[in-house]
Amino acid sequence: MIILPISLTIAAGAALLNIWIAMRVGRVRGEAKVSIGDGGDERLIRRMRAHSNYVENTPFVLILLALVELGAGSSIWLWAVGALYLVARILHAIGMDGLGWARGAGITVTMLIQLGLAVAALLTVYLTPTSISSTLTETVAVESE
């Protein structure tokens, strides 16, 4: 069994962060008395967009994080990248309430992390000294045990 401690930990943190961001939306929905849609409420629109943006970006980061960890192994830099992503998303959510620098920092760090993980994934594939045939052989050997 392969366990990916970084990916599992960051995915759990991401799930908890998703709940927090969704609760922020729910709180404003209650205050504005809007159950469906945004009711034209600017604060609700901002909170909803923060949540949508989180949901749009997080799958890419988690998938890349897991695949890089699977291909290259666990490392301190991967832990740092995962933790920094969560901090960036907190900053973005807070920034959507009007703290402009936090929103900008959150967006910038999110994009840099996605770019960095994409590059790391490509480097893992093309700089790792294995071939597709050896990977297939190893997979078959492991599955038949």
Secondary structure as the mmCIF struct_conf table of DSSP 4:
data_model
#
loop_
_struct_conf.conf_type_id
_struct_conf.id
_struct_conf.beg_label_comp_id
_struct_conf.beg_label_asym_id
_struct_conf.beg_label_seq_id
_struct_conf.end_label_comp_id
_struct_conf.end_label_asym_id
_struct_conf.end_label_seq_id
HELX_RH_AL_P HELX_RH_AL_P1 PRO A 5 ALA A 32
TURN_TY1_P TURN_TY1_P1 LYS A 33 LYS A 33
BEND BEND1 SER A 35 GLY A 37
TURN_TY1_P TURN_TY1_P2 GLY A 39 GLY A 40
HELX_RH_AL_P HELX_RH_AL_P2 GLU A 42 ALA A 72
HELX_RH_AL_P HELX_RH_AL_P3 ILE A 76 GLY A 95
TURN_TY1_P TURN_TY1_P3 MET A 96 GLY A 98
HELX_RH_AL_P HELX_RH_AL_P4 GLY A 100 LEU A 127
BEND BEND2 THR A 128 PRO A 129
HELX_RH_AL_P HELX_RH_AL_P5 ILE A 132 SER A 144
#
